[in-house]
Amino acid sequence: MENSLVVARQSYEKRIGGSFKPNMNTCEKTGINPKRMGMLLKGINKSPLTVKEAVSLAKLFEVDVETLI
């Protein structure tokens, strides 16, 4: 089973018609450091997604927070 965040990213990429590659601006906007962002987007969750991260990523990928939890 795929990680719900990976599925949300893939859905977002289909909507925008390209691949999503976060940059420093994206990391600053979400408040998630670049290393953590990369790990989350690859589906590597050594520690659980925090509420702040879930809310930020839900806004970024235009999905409900519940889909990421």
Protein Blocks (a to p, Z undefined) as FASTA:
>chain_A
ZZfklmmmmmmmmmnopacdddfklmmmnopafklmmmmmnopafbccdfklmmmmmmmn
opafklmZZ
